Amino acid sequence: MSRSSRVAFAFFACCLFAQTGVVFFAQAHSTERGPSPDSSTAVASLIDRVLKRGETSRETIRMSTWVPPTTEDIAEVKRLGTSAIEPLDRAFVAKRPFQRLLVIRLLGEIGGPKIVPTLERALDPTLPNSVRLYALDALTTAPDDLALPLIRANVNDKDPLVAKEAKDLLSDRYHVVVNQ
C-alpha cells in the first residue's frame, strides 16, 4: 500500500472513529523502526478529537477556536511516548486551524531529544508567532544541549514577542545572562 493510500486510509479511519466515538489506545513501546500503525492511528485520532472540540459551523461558515487537550488527552500521548513523535511530526504540516499548536503541545508533553527537529521547524520565522512561542516553550522539555542553541537563536527575532520569550526562557529557566 502506498504512503498516500495509507494516509488517506488513516484519515478516513480517524473520521469514522471520531464519528462513532470509538477510541483506540496503543501501548507505548520503543522502536527504532518508527511508529507502529497503531500509534499512527492513535495520534491521528487524538488530533482529530481535540481539534473537533473547537470546531463549529453555521450554515456555510466554519469556525475554529483553540481548545487545549484535556488531561486524558495528555495521558494518552504520554502512554504512546516516543512512538507518537513521528506521527506528530507528520501532522505538523497543518491541514486544520490550530493543528500545529496541538502538535507542539503534545510533543512538549513527550519531551526528549527526538522532539527537537519538529520544534526547530516550528521556529521558522515565516510561521505565526503563536506557533513559535509554543515551540520555544516545548523546547524546555528537550535536553538543554539541544534546546539552548535554538532558544538563543531566537533572542534577536524580528517579532518582539518571540524575542522576549526567548530572552525570558534563557534568563529565568536556564539562568543565562542575555545582553539587551
C-alpha positions as CSV (number, residue, x, y, z in Angstrom):
1,M,0.0,0.0,0.0
2,S,1.5,3.4,-1.0
3,R,2.1,6.1,1.6
4,S,-0.6,8.3,0.2
5,S,-3.1,5.4,0.4
6,R,-2.1,4.7,4.0
7,V,-2.5,8.4,4.8
8,A,-5.9,8.5,3.1
9,F,-7.0,5.3,4.9
10,A,-5.8,6.7,8.3
11,F,-7.7,9.9,7.7
12,F,-10.8,8.0,6.7
13,A,-10.5,5.7,9.8
14,C,-9.9,8.7,12.0
15,C,-13.0,10.4,10.8
16,L,-15.0,7.2,11.1
17,F,-13.8,6.5,14.6
18,A,-14.4,10.1,15.7
19,Q,-18.0,10.0,14.4
20,T,-18.8,6.7,16.2
21,G,-16.9,7.6,19.4
22,V,-14.5,4.6,19.1
23,V,-11.1,5.3,20.6
24,F,-8.0,3.2,20.1
25,F,-5.3,3.1,22.7
26,A,-1.8,2.0,21.7
27,Q,0.6,0.6,24.2
28,A,3.8,2.6,24.3
29,H,6.9,0.8,23.3
30,S,10.3,1.9,21.9
31,T,11.3,1.1,18.4
32,E,13.9,2.4,16.1
33,R,12.0,1.2,13.1
34,G,9.4,4.0,13.5
35,P,5.9,4.1,14.8
36,S,3.6,1.2,14.7
37,P,0.4,1.5,12.6
38,D,-1.4,1.6,16.0
39,S,0.5,4.7,17.2
40,S,-0.1,6.5,13.9
41,T,-3.8,5.7,14.1
42,A,-3.9,6.7,17.8
43,V,-2.2,10.0,17.1
44,A,-4.4,10.8,14.2
45,S,-7.5,10.0,16.2
46,L,-6.3,12.1,19.2
47,I,-5.6,15.1,17.0
48,D,-8.9,14.8,15.3
49,R,-10.8,14.5,18.7
50,V,-9.1,17.5,20.2
51,L,-9.4,19.8,17.2
52,K,-13.1,18.8,16.7
53,R,-13.9,20.2,20.2
54,G,-13.1,23.7,18.9
55,E,-14.8,23.4,15.5
56,T,-18.3,24.7,14.8
57,S,-20.2,25.8,11.8
58,R,-23.3,27.8,11.0
59,E,-24.6,27.2,7.5
60,T,-21.6,27.6,5.2
61,I,-19.4,29.3,7.7
62,R,-16.9,27.1,9.5
63,M,-15.3,28.4,12.7
64,S,-12.4,27.2,14.9
65,T,-11.2,28.1,18.3
66,W,-8.3,26.8,20.4
67,V,-9.4,24.2,22.9
68,P,-6.4,22.7,24.7
69,P,-6.0,19.0,25.2
70,T,-7.6,17.5,28.3
71,T,-5.7,15.7,31.0
72,E,-7.0,12.4,29.4
73,D,-5.6,13.5,26.0
74,I,-2.2,14.3,27.6
75,A,-2.2,10.9,29.4
76,E,-2.9,9.2,26.1
77,V,0.1,10.8,24.3
78,K,2.3,10.1,27.3
79,R,1.2,6.4,27.1
80,L,2.2,6.4,23.4
81,G,5.6,8.0,24.4
82,T,8.2,8.3,21.7
83,S,6.2,6.2,19.3
84,A,4.0,9.2,18.9
85,I,6.8,11.6,17.8
86,E,7.0,10.5,14.1
87,P,3.2,10.7,13.6
88,L,3.1,14.1,15.3
89,D,6.0,15.3,13.1
90,R,4.0,14.3,10.0
91,A,0.9,16.0,11.5
92,F,2.9,19.3,11.8
93,V,2.0,20.0,8.2
94,A,-1.1,21.8,9.3
95,K,-4.3,21.0,7.4
96,R,-6.6,22.4,10.1
97,P,-6.6,25.5,12.2
98,F,-4.7,25.0,15.5
99,Q,-3.2,21.7,14.4
100,R,0.4,22.9,14.6
101,L,-0.2,24.3,18.1
102,L,-1.7,21.0,19.2
103,V,1.2,19.0,17.7
104,I,3.8,21.2,19.5
105,R,1.9,21.0,22.8
106,L,1.8,17.2,22.6
107,L,5.5,17.0,21.7
108,G,6.2,19.1,24.7
109,E,4.4,16.6,26.9
110,I,6.5,13.8,25.5
111,G,9.8,15.7,25.7
112,G,13.3,14.3,25.0
113,P,15.7,14.7,22.1
114,K,13.6,13.3,19.3
115,I,11.1,16.2,19.5
116,V,13.8,18.8,18.6
117,P,13.7,18.5,14.8
118,T,10.0,19.3,14.6
119,L,10.3,22.1,17.1
120,E,13.2,23.5,15.1
121,R,10.9,23.6,12.0
122,A,8.3,25.3,14.2
123,L,10.6,28.2,14.9
124,D,10.7,29.2,11.2
125,P,10.2,33.0,11.1
126,T,7.6,32.6,8.3
127,L,5.2,30.8,10.7
128,P,2.9,32.7,13.0
129,N,4.3,33.9,16.3
130,S,1.9,31.8,18.3
131,V,3.4,28.6,16.7
132,R,7.0,29.9,17.5
133,L,6.0,30.8,21.1
134,Y,4.6,27.3,21.7
135,A,7.8,25.8,20.2
136,L,10.1,27.8,22.5
137,D,8.1,26.6,25.5
138,A,8.1,23.0,24.3
139,L,11.9,23.1,23.9
140,T,12.2,23.3,27.7
141,T,11.3,19.6,27.7
142,A,14.2,18.7,25.4
143,P,17.8,18.2,26.6
144,D,19.5,21.5,27.3
145,D,22.3,20.9,24.9
146,L,19.8,20.7,22.1
147,A,17.3,23.3,23.3
148,L,19.6,26.1,24.3
149,P,21.1,26.8,20.8
150,L,17.6,27.1,19.3
151,I,16.4,29.3,22.1
152,R,19.5,31.6,21.8
153,A,18.9,31.8,18.0
154,N,15.6,33.5,18.7
155,V,16.8,36.2,21.1
156,N,17.0,38.6,18.2
157,D,13.9,37.5,16.3
158,K,12.1,40.2,14.3
159,D,8.9,39.6,16.3
160,P,9.4,41.3,19.7
161,L,7.1,38.7,21.5
162,V,9.2,35.8,20.2
163,A,12.5,37.6,21.1
164,K,11.2,38.4,24.6
165,E,10.1,34.8,25.2
166,A,13.5,33.5,24.2
167,K,15.2,36.0,26.5
168,D,12.9,35.2,29.4
169,L,13.4,31.5,29.0
170,L,17.2,31.9,28.9
171,S,17.3,34.1,32.0
172,D,14.5,32.6,34.1
173,R,14.8,28.9,33.3
174,Y,18.4,28.5,32.2
175,H,19.9,31.3,34.2
176,V,21.8,32.6,31.2
177,V,22.6,36.3,31.1
178,V,21.2,37.9,28.0
179,N,22.6,41.1,26.7
180,Q,19.9,43.5,25.5
